[in-house]
Each structure stands twice: as C-alpha cells, then as structure tokens.
Amino acid sequence: MNIFVASLVFYPMLGALISYLIGKKSKKVRDVFACVLVVTEFIAVIACSVNAFNYARIISMVSNSVIPGESLIARYAYVLDFKYMLPEICGLGLNFSVDGFRIVYALIVAFMWMMTTLLSPEYFAKYRNRNRFYTFLLLTEGATMGVFLSSDFYTTFIFFEIMSLTSYVWVVHDEKKASLRAGETYLGISVLGGLVMLMGIFMLYAATGTVAFNEIPSAIKALMVDGNMPATIIAAGICMIFGFAVKAGAFPVHIWLPKAHPVAPAPASALLSGVLTKTGIFGITVITLKIFAEVDAFGYVLVAIAVATMLLGAVMAIFSTNLKKVLACSSLSQIGFILTGIACLAISGGESELAARGAFIYMVNHSILKLVLFMSAGVIFMNLHKLELEDIKGFGRKKPLLNIIFALGVVGIAGVPFFNGYVGKTLIHEAIVEVHGVPGYVEPCFLLAGGFTLAYMLKLYICIFWEKNNNLELQAKFDGMKKYMNIASGFALIGSVVIIPIIGIVPNITADAIMDIGQRFYGIVGEEKLHYFAFHNMKGSLISIAIGLTLYFVLARWLLRGKDANGKKCYKDYWPAWLDLENVVYRPVLIKFIPFISGIICRVLDSLVDGFVVLLRKTIYVERKLPYERPEGNMITHYYAVVVGFIVKILNATFLRNKPVNVDFEHKFALINMAGRENGKMLERTLSYGLLLFCIGLVITVTYLLLVVFL
C-alpha cells in the first residue's frame, strides 16, 4: 500500500519523461500515451480510495468505533487516516497521509487532469511545443498530487515548489509578449512566496522540533506561557500563510491570477484555477487548524482578506471584456468565498461545522465548475482564436450542446438553487450568520459578491449564446459551424458538467456524503445537516440573485456598454489601465525603490569601511616598503633569474667573451611562468583532466578499501 500511494505521485512524473521521448518520434502516439496515462492514474486513485475505505471499515468493525447517528461513510472516514513514509529522501523523508479530505482531492486532481488531457489533442492541434506542454502537464499532476497527500510542511513545500516551477511553463506556452510578461509575474511571486514559506517552515521546526501536521498543535501548546503563543510561532505562521496565499490568489498577492489565466492555454487555465489555487487553500486551512486555531485575531484578519478578495475579483470580472479574464477574476472572487468559510471556522475556534463543511464543498464545487467553464472557453478559442467578447459575440447561438454546458456552469457558479454551487454558498452564509463574533460587514459583502457573480456570468452567457454579432457576415459564419469539437472533447465536457446538477438536485445524498468523508480533516466530528431547500436557507441565495439581476441590467447592459464606429452597442472595458497593483506598487518597489535604497546603504557602508581601512593603515597597520619590489614575476622566478644571470655572467667573462649572451632573465622567466599558468588553467577546464583526477581518486579510494578489508 505504501508503494501504491507513492505511485500516485511519481507515476505521472515518470510518465512525463516517457511522453517526452515518445513525442520525439510520434506526436499521435504521444497524445494517446498521455491520455492513457491520466485515465490509468484516475483508476489508480479510485482503487486506492476503495482500498483505504476497506481498511477503515475493518478497523471500525474491530474497534467498534461507532458514534450514534453517524452514517456508514462518516463512521469509516473517522478512522480513515493512514500514514506512509519514504525515508531518507531530502533529509527528513517524504511523508504522505491518506484520509477522507485527501481521497476526495486526489480524485478531483486525477479527474480534472483526465478531462483536460482528453481535450488537449484537439485544442493543441495547431500549436507549437506540444511535446513540452504534455511533459510539464504530467509533471505538474504528480507534484499537485504530492501536495494534497503530504502530511508535513516539508513534504508540502517540496512538491509545492515543483508544482510552481512546472506550471510556469503552461503560462508562457505560446511565448508571446503578454504570456512572457504574465509568466514573469507568476514565477517571480511564486519564488518569493516559496522562499518566505520556507523561512516560516525553518522557524517552526526550530521552535517546535516538528513540521508534521498532527504533531504541531501539541508542540505549540507545550511552548505557550499563560495561554500566549510565542512570537516565533506567530511569525512562522505568517510567513507560511504568505506563501500559500500567493498560490491561492488571495488579496493582496493575487496579481498573477488575472494575468496568467487569460494567456495560458485553456486546459492549463482550468487546472490553474480549479486545482492549483486549491493547494494554497489547503495550506491556509492546515495553518488555520494546526497553528492559529486558538489565536482570536487571526480569524478577523483572514475574514478581512477574504472579503477584499471576493469583492475585488467580482468588480474586476464585471468590468472585463475578455472571456478568460472574466473567468480568471471570477476565480479570484470565488477564492474569497472559500476563505470566508475558513475565516468563520477560525473565529469559531475551529468548532463551526457549517463553516468547515461549507469551505470544503465549495472547494470541490469550484474545481468542477472552473473545469467546465474554462474547457468551454477552450472550445470557443480553438475555433476562433479570439477571446474578446465583441469578437466571439453570438458564437454559441446555434450550438445547443455548448449552450447547455456553459449555462449549467453559469447557474452553478452563481449559486442558483438546485445546482452545485448553491450548496457551498448556503453553508458558508449560514456559518456567517450563526458563528458568534463574525463582523457585521461580512454578510452584506458576501451577498453582494454573490450578486456580482451572477451579473458577470450572465454577461458572458448572453453575449456568447443569445446576442448576435455586430458583424452579420461573421454571425453567419458562426451559425454555419456544426463540427466545433470532436468526440473526445465532447466527452470531457459532458462528463464534467453532469456533476453540477447531480450535486445540486440531491445535495443531502451527494454533497453531504462528500462532506462526511472530508470533514475529519477539519477536526469536526458531528454531522450538521441542512434542509437546503427550506425558504430560510434559500433566502441568502435569492437575495444574491436579485442583486445580480439588478447589477446585470444596470452595469453590464447599460453603464459598461458603449457604441462602436457604426453606432451599434458593444462591450467596452472601462477599467482604468493604470489601476494595476503590480505596476503601481510591486514592480516599482521591487525593481526601483528597494535597489535604490539598497544602493544608497551600500555606498554609505562602503565609504565607512574604506575610511576605517585607511585609518588602520595610517595608524596600526602602517605600510612598510620592501627593500626590493619586483615589477614582474614572483620570488621563484626572481631568484632563478639571479642564479642563471650569475652563471651567464661568468660564462660571458670566460668562454663566451667573443659572443656574450645578453638576456633579461627576470623578464624571460616571468613570461615563461605566466604562459605555464595559463596553459595549466586551460588544462584544468578540460573534461580529460577532470576524468583523470576522478580515476586517480577512484583508484586511491578502492586501494584504501582493499587495504581496510584485507588488513
């Protein structure tokens, strides 16, 4: 079983290398191999899940660990916590764990990779560098699986950084100026976040002696004095939160998200939004539960960040006129919703079942929804190679299958009752209302952000599937497109979208079962059930829908539309170009201000050090002039020249009186020495010299070992 769990991480990574080699010979075989690999990975995760639940069932029956009122799934999930370790790797070893939360997200990861890979052959049919994309696609799958299965921060960090570096290649795939710029931002802030996170991990380990998730709370309690947490632990937690918040895309380190998603290929965007941001949420959740569970102020800081994130993303989305940028900003806003649930959990001291279950199911549902929406955007892009709303307006008018798929994504993410997004939104809304101490501004902001979600998604849906393009010839071309995706792409979309109504229509069967499996990760034991379709629970969703319809007609249809050159209504981006946190704050600070201040400090210190050195040389370390200072060569060449010169002088006075030798041996031997040193350096740089030294060292080592053995 140990090897089986590890294979979920390393199997796709090994497959990535094989895929690259196959792609050098045959692109079609490579595409088939990649699809087979992700399908078998999904099957392997299912098998691992069944195995794990069988173990849990046996343990539950043997130990008779039955809690009254629990479902069978919840009862087995209670004992579903198996540890696996690969020792002596990277010093501390790689530590994995399988529990309900991890099983659910391993399935989500494998499912999303399977569907996006099935879409990829058609999507990338006219792309360059496909071999590179598939290689890094599979490498990232293994790394992402490693993050979710990790059971300590060290293992998390290793796979987190691998994931960040390999996914960078997705962002810059088409190598255009905008892609390279977005990739620069993504890589820069990922590396910065990773370094800060690593510093926090080192601080935590130095203070507690452990980085294992389950050992951290008791280690921290042992260090507390009068109920106060040591400042070192708080600083470590803040550093780690920063690193995970970068990947989650939380305000104010969200800057990569609205820029990377639009330029990355659609299959990559689906994974960036649906899965990679959740690795950041995973880390924030662990820190909340294991480090800051008893720090009251943390929940209030996190809820402020959450509200800012969901409102900023929503406003940016409704202003944008690029299909994938709207979806990217939507991801930013939805991350804010999830963080609100985690913040409510923190404010409750980790005891709110509604907040824990709501945050978890919202993560799951958002992953599925963004998979559907970004793949739908991919279908549009691979047919038109455009994303601006005015260019794609009316594309889906006579495409009923794509229309239904996109519409289900819209109502799902907007939180409309009977669709999956409604479940998580309702649970988090109820947590906001019921958890004592949640600030009063959170609920209206939550409902307003939900209204914005419906408004900007309606903007996309009506533009693409209801409105006609201003260019009638182009509209006729759109209407004539009958074969706009192949069977594999259609299967990927249909197979993903069916989950949306299934979870939404029967949430007490589907969503509750998923939450029962995963909630133990949050330290929650009970099973608080909601009557999802009771009016008092639907009220929050209905308020958001009313706000959304108002915002759509006032903002999206009226204020944010202008007229084109022909006087026809068109979508215009009124977002101020200068209002960019990266360009206004981060780049000037990191590229100009910090180097400028550092330069001034260095010049001042350099002047002080130079002055101090001069003072020492004038006082304590007074210079002593040598009786003879050689203009060239060294001591050996000098004395050698003196000896040879003396001998030549004697010879000139005796045997060579007729033909005396007049040579400046000081200069000659200096030149010979210089030439010899240069030739030696050239020799040292050669492979032959290195191999020779290696062989000599190997012979000496073997000889020593033989002597030790036989003597």
C-alpha positions in Angstrom: 0.0 0.0 0.0 2.9 2.3 0.8 4.3 1.9 -2.8 0.8 2.3 -4.2 0.2 5.7 -2.5 3.7 6.9 -3.6 3.0 5.8 -7.1 0.0 8.2 -7.3 2.7 11.0 -7.0 5.6 9.5 -9.1 3.7 7.6 -11.8 2.7 10.8 -13.7 6.2 12.2 -13.3 7.8 9.1 -14.8 5.1 9.2 -17.5 6.1 12.8 -18.3 9.6 11.7 -19.2 8.3 8.7 -21.3 5.8 11.0 -23.0 8.6 13.4 -24.0 10.7 10.6 -25.5 7.7 9.2 -27.4 6.8 12.7 -28.7 10.2 12.9 -30.3 9.2 10.0 -32.6 5.4 10.3 -33.0 3.0 13.1 -31.9 -0.1 11.0 -32.3 1.3 8.1 -30.2 2.4 10.7 -27.6 -1.2 12.1 -27.4 -2.6 8.6 -26.9 0.0 7.7 -24.3 -0.7 10.9 -22.3 -4.5 10.2 -22.4 -4.0 6.6 -21.3 -1.7 7.7 -18.5 -4.1 10.1 -17.0 -7.0 7.7 -17.3 -5.0 5.0 -15.5 -4.0 7.5 -12.8 -7.7 8.2 -12.2 -8.4 4.5 -12.0 -5.5 4.0 -9.6 -6.8 6.8 -7.3 -10.2 5.1 -7.3 -8.6 1.8 -6.4 -6.5 3.4 -3.7 -9.7 5.0 -2.3 -11.6 1.7 -2.2 -8.6 0.0 -0.6 -8.4 2.8 2.1 -12.1 2.6 2.9 -11.9 -1.2 3.1 -9.1 -0.8 5.7 -11.1 1.8 7.6 -14.2 -0.5 7.5 -12.3 -3.4 9.0 -10.7 -1.2 11.7 -14.1 0.3 12.5 -15.6 -3.1 12.9 -12.8 -4.4 15.0 -12.6 -1.4 17.3 -16.4 -0.9 17.3 -15.8 2.8 16.9 -19.5 3.7 16.3 -20.8 7.2 17.0 -24.7 7.3 17.3 -26.3 8.9 14.3 -23.3 8.7 12.0 -23.6 7.5 8.5 -21.5 4.5 7.4 -19.4 6.8 5.3 -18.7 9.2 8.2 -18.0 6.3 10.6 -15.4 4.8 8.3 -14.0 8.3 7.5 -13.4 8.7 11.2 -10.7 6.0 11.2 -9.5 6.7 7.7 -6.1 8.1 8.5 -3.1 6.1 7.2 0.5 7.4 7.1 3.1 6.5 4.6 6.7 7.5 4.5 9.6 7.4 2.0 12.5 7.8 4.5 15.9 9.5 3.9 14.7 11.5 0.9 15.6 15.2 1.1 16.8 14.7 4.7 13.5 14.5 6.6 11.9 12.0 4.2 8.7 12.3 2.2 5.6 11.8 4.4 2.2 11.1 2.9 -1.2 10.6 4.5 -4.5 9.2 3.2 -7.7 10.4 4.9 -11.1 11.5 3.7 -10.1 15.0 2.6 -7.1 13.8 0.7 -9.0 11.0 -1.0 -11.6 13.5 -2.3 -9.0 15.9 -3.6 -6.8 13.1 -5.1 -9.9 12.1 -7.1 -10.6 15.8 -8.1 -6.9 16.2 -9.2 -7.0 12.9 -11.2 -10.4 13.6 -12.7 -9.5 17.2 -13.8 -6.2 16.1 -15.4 -8.0 13.3 -17.2 -10.7 15.6 -18.7 -8.3 18.4 -19.7 -5.9 15.9 -21.3 -8.7 14.5 -23.3 -9.5 18.0 -24.6 -5.8 18.8 -25.3 -5.2 16.9 -28.6 -7.8 18.9 -30.4 -7.1 22.1 -28.6 -3.3 22.0 -29.4 -3.8 20.7 -33.0 -2.3 23.9 -34.4 0.1 24.8 -31.5 3.9 24.5 -31.4 5.8 23.0 -28.5 3.1 20.4 -27.7 5.7 17.9 -26.5 6.9 20.4 -23.9 3.4 21.1 -22.8 2.5 17.4 -22.2 5.7 16.8 -20.3 5.1 19.6 -17.9 1.4 18.8 -17.7 2.2 15.4 -16.3 5.0 16.6 -14.1 2.6 19.1 -12.5 0.0 16.4 -11.9 2.4 14.4 -9.9 3.6 17.4 -7.9 0.0 18.5 -7.2 -0.9 15.1 -6.0 2.1 15.2 -3.8 0.9 18.5 -2.2 -2.5 17.1 -1.3 -1.2 13.8 0.0 1.5 15.4 2.1 1.3 15.1 5.9 4.0 17.6 6.9 5.0 21.0 5.7 8.4 19.9 4.5 6.9 17.4 2.0 4.3 20.0 1.1 7.0 22.6 0.4 9.0 20.3 -1.9 6.0 19.4 -4.1 4.6 22.9 -3.9 7.8 24.3 -5.4 8.0 21.6 -8.1 4.4 22.4 -9.0 5.1 26.2 -9.2 8.1 25.7 -11.5 6.5 23.2 -13.8 3.2 25.1 -14.1 5.2 28.2 -15.1 5.8 26.5 -18.5 2.0 26.5 -19.0 1.7 30.2 -18.6 4.4 31.1 -21.2 3.5 28.3 -23.6 2.7 30.4 -26.7 5.8 32.6 -25.9 4.1 35.8 -26.9 4.9 39.1 -25.1 1.8 39.0 -22.9 2.5 35.4 -22.0 6.1 36.0 -21.1 5.2 39.1 -19.0 2.5 37.1 -17.1 4.9 34.2 -16.7 7.5 36.6 -15.3 4.9 37.8 -12.7 3.8 34.2 -11.9 7.3 32.8 -11.5 8.5 35.9 -9.6 5.8 35.9 -7.0 5.8 32.1 -6.7 9.5 32.1 -6.0 9.1 34.9 -3.5 6.2 33.2 -1.8 8.1 29.9 -1.7 11.2 31.5 -0.1 9.1 33.2 2.6 7.2 30.0 3.2 10.5 28.1 3.6 11.7 30.6 6.1 8.5 30.1 8.1 8.9 26.3 8.0 12.5 26.6 9.3 11.3 28.9 12.1 8.5 26.5 13.0 10.9 23.5 13.0 13.4 25.4 15.1 10.8 26.3 17.7 8.8 23.1 17.9 11.1 20.4 16.5 8.5 19.1 14.1 6.7 20.1 10.9 4.2 17.2 10.9 0.6 18.4 10.8 -0.7 16.3 13.6 2.2 17.0 15.9 2.3 20.8 15.6 -0.7 21.7 17.9 0.7 19.7 20.9 4.2 21.1 20.3 2.8 24.7 20.3 0.8 24.1 23.5 3.9 23.0 25.3 5.6 26.3 24.4 2.7 28.5 25.5 3.1 30.7 28.6 -0.1 31.9 30.2 -2.0 30.9 27.1 0.1 33.2 24.9 1.7 31.8 21.7 5.4 32.6 21.3 6.2 35.3 18.8 8.4 33.0 16.8 5.5 30.7 16.1 3.3 33.6 15.1 6.0 34.9 12.7 6.5 31.4 11.3 2.7 31.1 10.7 2.5 34.5 9.0 5.4 33.6 6.6 3.8 30.3 5.7 0.4 31.9 5.2 2.0 34.4 2.8 3.5 31.6 0.7 0.2 29.7 0.4 -1.8 32.9 -0.1 0.3 33.6 -3.2 -0.8 30.3 -4.8 -4.4 30.7 -3.7 -4.5 34.1 -5.3 -5.7 35.9 -2.2 -5.6 39.7 -1.9 -3.1 41.5 -2.0 -0.8 38.8 -3.6 -3.4 37.9 -6.2 -1.6 39.8 -9.0 -0.6 36.7 -11.1 -4.1 35.3 -11.3 -5.9 37.7 -13.6 -2.8 37.8 -15.9 -1.8 34.2 -16.1 -5.2 32.6 -16.8 -6.1 34.6 -19.9 -2.7 33.9 -21.7 -2.3 30.2 -20.6 -3.9 27.5 -22.8 -7.5 26.7 -21.7 -6.7 23.2 -20.4 -3.9 24.8 -18.3 -6.2 27.6 -17.1 -8.8 25.1 -15.9 -6.1 23.4 -13.8 -4.6 26.6 -12.6 -8.0 27.9 -11.4 -9.6 24.6 -10.4 -6.8 22.8 -8.7 -3.5 24.8 -8.2 -5.3 27.6 -6.3 -6.7 24.9 -4.0 -3.2 23.9 -3.0 -2.9 27.3 -1.5 -6.3 26.9 0.2 -5.1 23.6 1.5 -2.1 25.2 3.1 -4.1 28.0 4.6 -6.5 25.6 6.1 -3.8 23.5 7.7 -2.2 26.6 9.2 -5.6 27.8 10.5 -6.3 24.5 12.2 -2.9 23.5 13.4 -1.2 26.8 14.3 -3.7 29.6 14.7 -6.7 27.7 16.0 -6.6 29.5 19.3 -5.5 32.9 18.1 -8.6 35.1 18.0 -7.1 37.9 16.0 -6.1 35.6 13.1 -9.8 34.9 12.1 -10.5 38.6 11.9 -7.5 39.3 9.7 -8.4 36.4 7.5 -12.0 37.5 7.1 -10.9 41.0 6.1 -8.6 39.5 3.4 -11.4 37.1 2.3 -13.9 40.0 1.8 -11.4 42.1 0.0 -10.6 39.2 -2.3 -14.1 38.3 -3.2 -15.2 41.9 -3.8 -12.1 42.9 -5.8 -12.4 39.8 -8.0 -16.1 40.4 -8.6 -15.7 44.0 -9.6 -12.7 43.3 -11.9 -14.7 40.5 -13.6 -17.8 42.6 -14.4 -15.5 45.3 -15.9 -13.5 42.9 -18.1 -14.4 42.2 -21.7 -12.1 39.1 -22.2 -13.8 35.7 -21.7 -10.9 34.1 -19.9 -10.0 37.2 -17.9 -13.6 37.3 -16.6 -13.3 33.6 -15.6 -9.9 34.4 -14.0 -11.2 37.3 -12.0 -14.1 35.1 -11.1 -11.7 32.6 -9.6 -10.2 35.4 -7.5 -13.6 36.2 -6.2 -14.5 32.6 -5.5 -11.3 32.1 -3.6 -12.6 34.9 -1.4 -15.8 32.9 -0.7 -13.8 29.9 0.4 -11.5 32.0 2.6 -14.6 33.4 4.2 -15.7 29.9 5.3 -12.2 29.2 6.7 -12.2 32.6 8.5 -15.5 31.7 10.1 -14.0 28.4 11.2 -11.1 30.3 12.7 -13.3 32.8 14.5 -15.3 29.9 16.0 -12.1 28.4 17.4 -12.3 25.5 14.8 -15.8 24.4 16.1 -18.2 25.5 13.3 -19.4 22.5 11.4 -21.2 24.7 8.9 -18.0 26.7 8.1 -15.8 23.6 7.8 -18.3 21.7 5.6 -19.1 24.8 3.6 -15.4 25.6 2.8 -14.7 22.0 1.8 -17.7 21.5 -0.5 -17.1 25.0 -2.0 -13.6 23.9 -2.9 -14.8 20.8 -4.6 -17.6 22.5 -6.5 -15.5 25.4 -7.6 -12.9 22.9 -9.0 -15.6 21.2 -11.1 -17.2 24.5 -12.2 -14.0 26.0 -13.4 -13.1 22.8 -15.2 -16.4 23.1 -17.2 -16.2 26.9 -17.8 -12.5 27.0 -18.9 -12.9 24.0 -21.2 -15.9 25.7 -22.7 -13.8 28.8 -23.3 -11.2 26.5 -24.8 -13.7 25.2 -27.3 -14.5 28.7 -28.3 -10.9 29.7 -28.6 -9.8 26.7 -30.6 -12.4 27.6 -33.2 -12.0 31.4 -33.3 -8.5 32.0 -31.7 -10.1 35.1 -30.1 -11.4 35.8 -26.6 -12.7 39.4 -26.7 -16.5 39.5 -26.2 -17.1 41.6 -29.3 -15.1 39.1 -31.4 -16.9 36.0 -30.0 -20.4 37.5 -29.6 -23.0 35.2 -31.0 -20.7 32.2 -31.4 -22.9 29.8 -29.5 -26.4 30.8 -30.8 -26.9 27.6 -32.8 -24.8 25.3 -30.7 -27.3 23.7 -28.2 -24.8 21.3 -26.6 -22.2 24.0 -25.8 -25.1 26.3 -24.8 -26.4 23.9 -22.2 -22.9 23.1 -20.8 -22.0 26.7 -20.4 -25.4 27.6 -18.9 -25.0 24.9 -16.3 -21.6 26.3 -15.4 -23.2 29.8 -15.1 -26.0 28.8 -12.8 -23.7 26.5 -10.8 -21.1 29.2 -10.0 -23.8 31.8 -9.4 -25.2 29.8 -6.5 -28.6 29.2 -8.1 -30.7 26.6 -6.1 -30.6 23.0 -7.5 -27.1 23.4 -8.8 -23.8 22.5 -7.0 -22.5 26.0 -6.2 -25.6 26.7 -4.2 -24.7 24.1 -1.5 -21.4 25.7 -0.5 -22.7 29.2 -0.7 -25.6 28.3 1.6 -23.5 26.6 4.2 -21.0 29.5 4.3 -23.8 32.0 4.5 -25.4 30.1 7.4 -22.0 30.0 9.1 -21.6 33.8 8.8 -25.0 34.2 10.4 -24.6 31.7 13.2 -20.9 32.0 14.2 -20.6 34.4 17.1 -18.1 37.2 16.5 -18.2 37.4 12.7 -18.1 41.1 11.8 -21.4 42.6 10.7 -20.0 43.8 7.3 -19.3 40.2 6.2 -22.8 39.1 5.3 -23.8 42.1 3.1 -20.4 41.8 1.3 -21.0 38.1 0.8 -24.4 38.6 -0.7 -23.2 41.5 -2.8 -20.3 39.4 -4.2 -22.7 36.6 -4.9 -24.8 39.1 -6.9 -21.8 40.2 -8.9 -21.1 36.6 -9.7 -24.5 36.2 -11.4 -24.1 39.5 -13.1 -20.8 38.9 -14.8 -21.6 35.3 -15.7 -24.9 36.4 -17.3 -22.9 39.0 -19.2 -20.8 36.2 -20.7 -23.7 33.8 -21.4 -26.0 36.3 -23.0 -23.2 37.8 -25.1 -22.0 34.4 -26.5 -25.2 32.4 -26.7 -28.1 35.0 -27.1 -26.8 38.2 -28.8 -25.9 38.5 -32.4 -22.5 39.6 -33.6 -22.4 43.2 -34.9 -20.7 41.8 -38.0 -23.6 39.9 -39.8 -21.2 38.0 -42.1 -19.2 36.8 -39.1 -22.5 35.8 -37.4 -23.5 33.8 -40.5 -20.1 32.0 -40.3 -20.6 31.2 -36.6 -24.1 29.8 -37.3 -22.6 27.6 -40.0 -20.1 25.9 -37.7 -21.6 22.5 -36.9 -18.5 20.5 -36.0 -16.8 22.7 -33.5 -15.4 19.9 -31.2 -14.6 16.2 -31.6 -15.9 13.2 -29.6 -13.1 13.3 -27.0 -13.6 17.0 -26.3 -17.4 16.5 -26.1 -16.9 13.6 -23.7 -14.6 15.7 -21.5 -17.2 18.5 -21.3 -20.3 16.3 -20.8 -18.5 14.0 -18.3 -17.6 17.1 -16.2 -20.8 19.0 -16.5 -23.2 16.2 -15.3 -21.7 16.6 -11.8 -23.2 20.1 -11.5 -26.9 19.2 -11.4 -26.3 15.8 -9.6 -24.8 17.5 -6.6 -27.3 20.4 -6.7 -30.5 18.4 -7.1 -29.9 15.8 -4.3 -27.4 17.6 -2.0 -28.4 15.6 1.0 -27.3 12.4 -0.8 -24.3 13.7 -2.8 -22.8 16.8 -1.2 -23.4 15.6 2.4 -21.6 12.3 1.6 -18.6 14.2 0.2 -18.6 16.4 3.3 -18.9 13.5 5.6 -15.8 12.0 4.1 -13.7 15.1 4.2 -14.8 16.9 7.4 -12.5 14.9 9.8 -9.6 16.8 8.3 -11.1 19.9 9.9 -11.4 18.3 13.3 -15.2 18.1 13.1 -16.9 15.1 14.5 -20.6 15.8 14.2 -22.8 15.9 11.1 -24.9 19.0 11.0 -27.4 18.6 8.2 -29.3 21.4 6.5 -32.7 21.4 4.8 -31.1 23.1 1.7 -34.4 24.0 0.1 -36.2 25.4 3.1 -37.0 29.0 2.4 -34.9 30.4 5.3 -31.8 28.7 3.9 -32.6 29.7 0.3 -33.2 33.3 1.3 -29.5 34.3 1.1 -29.2 32.8 -2.4 -32.4 34.5 -3.6 -31.2 37.9 -2.3 -27.9 37.4 -4.3 -29.9 36.5 -7.4 -32.0 39.7 -7.1 -28.8 41.8 -6.6 -27.2 40.0 -9.5 -30.1 40.7 -12.0 -30.1 44.3 -10.9 -26.3 44.6 -11.4 -26.5 42.9 -14.8 -29.1 45.3 -16.2 -27.6 48.4 -14.6 -23.9 47.8 -15.0 -23.3 45.1 -17.7 -26.2 46.1 -20.1 -26.2 49.8 -19.6 -23.2 51.6 -17.9 -20.5 49.3 -19.2 -21.5 49.2 -22.8 -20.8 51.8 -25.4 -21.1 52.2 -29.2 -18.8 51.1 -31.9 -17.9 53.1 -35.1 -21.2 52.1 -36.7 -23.2 53.2 -33.7 -24.0 49.7 -32.5 -23.9 48.7 -28.9 -20.7 47.0 -27.9 -18.9 45.8 -24.8 -16.1 48.1 -23.6 -13.5 47.7 -20.9 -13.7 50.8 -18.7 -11.3 49.5 -16.1 -8.5 52.2 -15.7 -5.3 50.8 -17.2 -3.2 52.5 -14.5 -5.1 50.7 -11.7 -2.8 47.7 -11.6 -1.3 46.8 -8.2 1.6 45.1 -9.8 2.6 48.1 -12.0 1.7 50.7 -9.4 3.2 49.1 -6.3 5.0 45.8 -6.6 7.3 46.4 -9.6 8.3 49.9 -8.6 9.1 48.8 -5.1 10.9 45.6 -6.0 12.7 46.8 -9.2 13.3 50.5 -8.4 12.8 51.6 -4.8 14.5 48.7 -3.0 17.5 48.6 -5.3 17.8 52.4 -5.0 17.7 52.3 -1.1 20.0 49.3 -1.1 22.4 51.2 -3.3 22.5 54.2 -1.0 23.0 52.0 2.0 25.8 50.1 0.3 27.6 53.3 -0.8 27.4 54.7 2.8 28.7 51.4 4.2 31.4 51.3 1.5 32.6 54.8 2.4 32.6 54.0 6.1 34.6 50.7 5.6 37.0 52.5 3.2 37.6 55.2 5.7 38.1 52.7 8.5 40.6 50.7 6.5 42.6 53.9 5.6 42.6 54.9 9.3 44.0 51.5 10.2 46.7 51.7 7.5 47.8 55.1 8.8 47.9 54.0 12.4 48.1 50.4 13.4 48.9 48.8 10.1 51.5 51.3 8.7 52.7 50.2 5.3 56.3 49.0 5.1 58.1 49.4 1.9 60.0 46.3 0.7 63.7 46.7 0.0 63.1 45.4 -3.5 59.8 45.3 -5.2 59.6 43.0 -8.3 57.9 44.7 -11.3 57.0 41.2 -12.7 57.3 37.5 -11.9 57.4 36.1 -8.4 60.0 35.2 -5.8 60.9 31.9 -7.5 61.4 33.4 -11.0 63.4 36.3 -9.4 65.9 34.0 -7.6 66.1 31.7 -10.6 66.9 34.7 -12.8 69.6 35.8 -10.3 71.3 32.4 -10.3 71.1 31.9 -14.1 72.3 35.5 -14.6 75.3 35.0 -12.4 76.2 31.8 -14.3 75.8 33.5 -17.6 77.9 36.5 -16.4 80.8 34.0 -15.5 80.4 32.4 -18.9 80.5 35.8 -20.7 83.8 36.6 -18.9 85.4 33.3 -19.9 84.1 31.0 -22.6 81.7 33.5 -24.3 83.9 36.6 -24.4 83.6 36.7 -28.2 79.8 36.1 -28.3 78.4 37.2 -24.9 74.7 36.4 -24.0 72.7 39.5 -23.2 69.2 38.4 -22.0 66.9 39.8 -19.4 66.3 36.6 -17.5 64.0 38.3 -15.0 61.6 39.2 -17.8 62.1 35.9 -19.7 61.3 33.7 -16.7 58.3 35.8 -15.8 56.9 35.3 -19.2 57.5 31.5 -19.1 55.8 31.4 -15.7 52.8 33.3 -17.0 52.5 31.1 -20.0 52.7 27.9 -17.9 50.0 29.1 -15.5 47.6 29.9 -18.5 48.2 26.5 -20.0 47.6 24.9 -16.6 44.2 26.7 -16.3 43.2 25.6 -19.8 44.1 22.0 -18.9 42.1 22.2 -15.7 38.9 23.2 -17.7 39.1 20.1 -19.9 37.0 17.0 -19.5 40.0 14.8 -19.8 41.7 16.4 -16.8 38.5 16.0 -14.7 38.2 12.4 -15.7 41.9 11.8 -15.0 41.5 13.2 -11.5 38.3 11.2 -11.0 40.1 8.0 -12.0 43.1 8.8 -9.7 40.7 9.4 -6.8 38.7 6.2 -7.6 42.0 4.2 -7.6 43.1 5.6 -4.3 39.6 5.0 -2.8 39.5 1.4 -4.0 43.0 0.8 -2.8 42.2 2.1 0.6 39.1 0.0 0.8 41.0 -3.2 -0.2 43.6 -2.4 2.4 41.0 -2.0 5.1 39.2 -5.2 4.1 42.3 -7.5 3.8 44.5 -5.9 6.5 
